[in-house]
Amino acid sequence: MKLGDLHGFAVASALKALASGDPVGALDWMDSIPESQRPRELEAEAGYQAAKLSLSNQHWGSAEERLRLSLSARSSPLVQQRLALIRQPR
């Protein structure tokens, strides 16, 4: 199996995980792809969805990390605003 085939399989698996409501699983699949070859939109969406899960469970540190990941892949005013809110002192 070629390296490109493995990357394609990982992307397809990440898309499937995201579609089934498992953004953390999607990020795990994305981690198997070299950073320079990851689909940026997919990485941004998976990071944002994973951050929302972290927020709902009050896992502030992981939410911040995942929002930063999402922003590094795609600029978004909404994500920037949520990140700023997390960083505010409680």
N, C-alpha and C positions, 0 to 999 in steps of 0.2 A: 504494500500500500504506500502511495506517495505521500509526502508531507502535506501537499496541498489538499489531498483527499482527507487527511486527518483534520486539517483546519476546517474544511467544509463540514465534516461530521460534527466537530465541536460547535461550530456556528449553528448548524441545524438543531443540535441538542440544546443549545442555549435558547434558541427561539422557542423550541417546544416547552422547555422548562418555564420560560417567561409567560407563555400563553396559558400554561396550566396553573399559573399563580405561584410559581416558585422562583422568585427573582434571585434568591441566594444561590440556588442551584444553577441558574443561568450565569451568575458571576463565577461560580466554580468552573463551569465549562469554559468561560472566557479566559480564565487564568491559564488554561492549557494552550492558549494561542499567544505567540509573541506579541508584546504590546503594540509594536509598530504595524501589526497585521490585523488587529482587532477592528471589527466594524464599530466605529465611534458612536453611531446612533443607538445601536443595540447595547453597547456598554453604558451609555448615558441613561437609557431607559431602565435597564436592569438595576443600575446603581440607585436611581431615583425610587423605583418601586421597593427595593430592599431597604432604603432609608425610611420610607413610609412604614414598613413593618417594624423597623427598629423604634421609630417614634411611638407607634401604637403600644409597644411593649416597654416604653420609657427607658430604652437603651441609648442614652444620649451620645455616648462616645462613638458607638458604631454608626448611629444615624449621621453624626457629623462627618465621619470618615467616608461614608457612602455618598453623602451629598457632595463632598469634595471630589470624589471620583466622578460623579455625574457631571459636575461643572468642568472638570478637566477634559471630558469628552465632548461637551456641548454647552455653550453659554446659554443660560436661561435666567431671566429676571425672577421667576417664581422660585427656582432652586436657590438663587442668591439670597432672596428674602428669607426663605426657610432656614438657610444656613446662618444668617445673621441672627435670627430669633433663637436658634439653639445656642449660639455663642453668648447670648446675654446672661448676665449673672442671675442666678435663681435666688 
